[in-house]
Amino acid sequence: MLRALYVNGTMPPSETEIVVEDPTAPSDNSPAVTTRRTVEVVVYLVLIGLALLLGFDNWRSGMGWAKDGPQSGYLPFYLCVILAGASLFGLGVAFLRRTDVARTFVTRDQLRRVMQVFVPTFLFVLLVQWLGIYVASFLLVAGFMRLIGRIAWWKSLVTSFLFTLIMFLTFEVAFDVIMPKGPIEAVFGF
Amino acid sequence: MEALTLLLHGFAVLLTWKTLALMLVGLLLGIFVGVLPGLGGPNGVAILLPLTFTMDPTSAIVMLSCIYWGALFGGAITSILFNIPGEAWSVATTFDGYPMAQQGKAAEALTAAFTSSFIGSLVAVLLITFLAPRIASFALRFGPPEFFAVYLLTFCSFVGLGREDKHKTIISMAFGLLLAAIGMDTVSGQLRMTFGFDPLLRGVNFLVAVIGLFGISEILLTMEERLALRGHAAAISLRVVLKVWRELPRYWVTLLRSSAIGCWLGITPGGAIAASFMGYNLAKRFARDPSSFGKGRIEGVFAPETAAHASGTAALLPMLALGIPGSGTAAILLGGLMVWGLNPGPLLFVEHKDFVWGLIASMYLGNVVGLVIVLTTVPIFASILRIPFAAVAPMIVVSCAIGAYAIQNAMFDVWLMLLFGVVGYVFKKIGIPLAPFTLALVLGNRSEDAFRLSMIGAGGDLRVFWSNGLVGSITTLAFILLLWPLIGRIFESAGRFLRPAKT
């Protein structure tokens, strides 16, 4: 999927055309997973919960008004009140709204594509902790190009290796930025 | 004419091979990011920020602002050739730009877009050169109450003047301010909202949040779209450039009007999106034959591009003079200033002359060099779109992770970035604006400090915010802007009530 196909243009005579195909694009009639209203309600509930939790902590650390001005919990406490209030208002609006109730939040096809990025990213962050960022990034780029982009193995591996090497040379060698490193860098003495 | 001397000094700071090379790299990276689908100015700056961590502040800001100019230029390429606005503020450019490309006049449209971007930015930079030092020296007299009043004005104007649902803007802002308060309380030293969890002691880092919100979430959003494109490839010849430039003086009213709109909306938080539409609509309204707009009229490219770029540039004025960003990108640059150890605000003009005037000089030079680069390299950049997104997406993810880790060398931050990626994705899809959140997160601590310092100074008396004419009028203006939607409605109904009586 997402393979760019370049077709030399035949349409306008004077100019070349650029055509990029997306064969596995989410189709327009894919069924909806959830409606936007459902997600809005969930987000407001989460925010209200967060406001209660943080508000409680600020109440504990002192939300009063001392002689010389507010205590350290004062402003955050009232921010929690504002956040909870605005979220409650949002809940009310979401429930009372008559128009576009069933507006789609995400379709099944779209969710599948989003997950195709999110899951590898999640695994990448997980791997960084053991393998270091450079090895993990090599695996991410190569794996993503091959498995999700269906790009030829050798192209994926070469691109990924070059990219990782450039990153390594830029940050580790040239700019001396500390990055998480794993056993493989250790073998080479970094 | 002190400004001119200082500006010349700024050019002197800038004219080293190293800085010029960084400018060039920044511009090219910026155009690259701007051309990629879905990514634009703030994304480019957020993703490429880590590159600058080890540089000295002047080189760093020069490179970052060049990334920004580059991204602004790059956005026009996709709008005109592919009818895909890279940014919300390029939408108005597609109205006449794409029809021109379809008629085989892509080169003219691109030249018009680049030239007018250049003109818009130039007007705004001139404004910055002469106005920012004055505002800054005026603001040197500000004490904590005045600063708090200005912060309040910024927050209130976002709520009152924003086009999104009010409760969503308020949620976004309150959430940002709350997250900014996590960690050590700078006034009393007390810990807040950390729940005994060590990584939270340092608080939620602004840049980590920004990289998640503008980097990761944008990738998720882009993947949802259909990524197929069909467009024109165009090369710009010198003949076309000269032809468009010869026609330029004929449109001076449009250019001037759009520049003025852009500068005004850039300084106030109206933003480049509003500016581009307003520029387009006004050009259409004042035209002799409005019906020819939307069918490939060159003026329809000039008007929105000039306004958008004037606005994007002018947004840096309040950031430099007062330490208050006028746009999302300016907020990210402000976060960068803090990483490099500079304290944003009016003192910057006194304490870091090299930095400020180097930056202003780089705005001039960056725009000139940028114009030359885009005019000569359009065919190459248009073909970037042929690179499969499956190769670009993981590389952006890696850059984001490197950036998030580099800020404080903490793995926790990388996880936080991922979390903010999801938050940004969901917020954007349900219409909670991210700009107020970004602004609140970057200004949260500073505005709280200002509030509490003024409270300590005044012995806890809130009347300090009306204690003199200056602070009083800023505070009052803030409340008027906050309640503006209500006030506007009252005027409207009053007007409706009065109108029948008149006739």
Contacts between the chains, C-beta under 8 A, distances in Angstrom:
chain1	res1	chain2	res2	distance
A	1	B	390	7.2
A	2	B	227	6.1
A	2	B	388	5.2
A	2	B	389	5.1
A	2	B	390	4.5
A	3	B	388	5.7
A	3	B	390	7.8
A	4	B	385	7.7
A	4	B	386	4.7
A	4	B	387	6.7
A	4	B	388	4.8
A	6	B	386	5.4
A	9	B	233	7.4
A	12	B	104	6.5
A	12	B	232	7.2
A	14	B	104	6.0
A	15	B	104	6.6
A	15	B	106	7.2
A	15	B	232	5.4
A	15	B	233	6.2
A	15	B	234	6.5
A	16	B	232	8.0
A	16	B	233	4.5
A	17	B	230	7.0
A	17	B	231	7.0
A	17	B	232	6.2
A	17	B	233	6.5
A	18	B	81	7.5
A	18	B	82	7.6
A	18	B	229	7.0
A	18	B	230	7.5
A	18	B	231	5.3
A	18	B	232	7.2
A	18	B	233	5.1
A	18	B	382	6.4
A	18	B	383	6.8
A	18	B	385	6.3
A	18	B	386	6.6
A	19	B	229	7.3
A	19	B	230	5.2
A	20	B	227	7.2
A	20	B	228	5.9
A	20	B	229	4.5
A	20	B	230	7.6
A	20	B	385	6.0
A	20	B	386	6.2
A	21	B	228	5.3
A	22	B	226	5.7
A	22	B	227	4.2
A	22	B	228	3.8
A	25	B	226	3.9
A	25	B	227	6.5
A	25	B	228	6.0
A	26	B	224	6.7
A	26	B	226	6.8
A	36	B	429	7.2
A	36	B	430	6.0
A	39	B	426	6.7
A	39	B	429	7.2
A	39	B	430	5.7
A	40	B	430	4.9
A	43	B	426	6.3
A	43	B	427	7.7
A	43	B	430	6.2
A	43	B	432	7.7
A	47	B	171	6.5
A	47	B	175	7.0
A	51	B	178	8.0
A	54	B	178	6.2
A	54	B	193	5.2
A	57	B	192	7.2
A	57	B	193	5.1
A	57	B	195	6.8
A	58	B	192	6.7
A	58	B	193	6.9
A	61	B	190	6.1
A	61	B	191	7.7
A	61	B	192	6.1
A	62	B	190	7.9
A	65	B	460	6.7
A	66	B	460	7.3
A	67	B	459	7.4
A	67	B	460	6.1
A	68	B	455	6.6
A	68	B	456	5.0
A	68	B	459	6.2
A	68	B	460	5.4
A	69	B	452	5.5
A	69	B	455	2.9
A	69	B	456	5.5
A	69	B	460	4.6
A	70	B	451	7.7
A	70	B	452	6.4
A	70	B	455	6.4
A	71	B	188	7.6
A	72	B	185	4.2
A	72	B	187	6.9
A	72	B	188	4.6
A	72	B	190	4.4
A	72	B	192	6.1
A	73	B	192	6.6
A	75	B	177	7.9
A	75	B	181	6.8
A	75	B	448	5.6
A	75	B	451	7.1
A	76	B	178	6.0
A	76	B	181	4.4
A	76	B	192	6.1
A	76	B	193	6.7
A	79	B	174	5.1
A	79	B	177	5.3
A	79	B	178	4.8
A	79	B	181	7.2
A	80	B	174	8.0
A	80	B	178	6.7
A	82	B	170	6.5
A	82	B	174	4.6
A	83	B	171	6.3
A	83	B	174	4.1
A	83	B	175	6.0
A	83	B	178	6.4
A	86	B	167	4.6
A	86	B	168	7.9
A	86	B	170	4.3
A	86	B	171	4.6
A	86	B	174	6.5
A	87	B	167	7.9
A	87	B	171	6.1
A	89	B	167	4.7
A	90	B	165	8.0
A	90	B	167	5.1
A	90	B	168	7.0
A	90	B	171	6.7
A	93	B	165	7.7
A	93	B	167	7.0
A	105	B	429	6.1
A	105	B	430	7.5
A	106	B	224	7.2
A	106	B	429	7.3
A	110	B	224	4.4
A	113	B	223	4.7
A	113	B	224	6.2
A	114	B	220	5.1
A	114	B	223	5.6
A	114	B	224	6.0
A	114	B	425	7.6
A	116	B	223	7.0
A	117	B	219	5.8
A	117	B	220	5.9
A	117	B	223	5.1
A	117	B	393	6.1
A	117	B	397	7.7
A	118	B	220	6.4
A	118	B	422	7.7
A	120	B	394	7.2
A	120	B	397	8.0
A	121	B	216	7.0
A	121	B	397	5.2
A	121	B	418	6.7
A	121	B	421	7.7
A	122	B	418	6.7
A	124	B	394	7.9
A	124	B	397	6.6
A	124	B	398	7.7
A	124	B	401	7.1
A	125	B	401	6.7
A	125	B	414	5.4
A	125	B	415	6.4
A	125	B	418	5.8
A	128	B	401	6.8
A	128	B	411	7.3
A	128	B	414	6.7
A	129	B	411	6.2
A	133	B	398	7.6
A	133	B	401	6.5
A	133	B	402	6.4
A	133	B	405	6.9
A	137	B	394	7.8
A	137	B	398	4.2
A	137	B	401	7.7
A	140	B	394	4.9
A	140	B	397	6.7
A	140	B	398	6.5
A	141	B	391	7.4
A	141	B	394	4.5
A	141	B	395	6.1
A	141	B	398	6.8
A	144	B	390	6.1
A	144	B	391	8.0
A	144	B	393	6.8
A	144	B	394	4.1
A	145	B	388	7.7
A	145	B	390	5.5
A	145	B	391	5.3
A	145	B	394	7.1
A	148	B	390	5.5
A	149	B	388	5.3
A	149	B	389	7.8
A	149	B	390	2.5
A	149	B	391	6.4
A	150	B	390	7.8
A	151	B	388	6.5
A	151	B	390	6.6
A	151	B	391	6.9
A	159	B	391	6.1
A	163	B	395	5.8
A	163	B	398	7.6
A	167	B	398	6.8
A	167	B	402	6.9
A	170	B	51	7.5
A	171	B	50	7.9
A	171	B	402	6.5
A	171	B	406	7.7
A	175	B	51	7.7
A	175	B	53	7.6
A	175	B	54	4.5
A	176	B	54	6.3
A	177	B	50	7.2
A	177	B	53	6.4
A	177	B	54	6.1
A	177	B	402	7.8
A	177	B	406	5.2
A	178	B	406	7.6
A	178	B	409	5.6
A	179	B	402	6.5
A	179	B	405	6.3
A	179	B	406	7.3
A	180	B	405	6.6
A	180	B	411	6.6
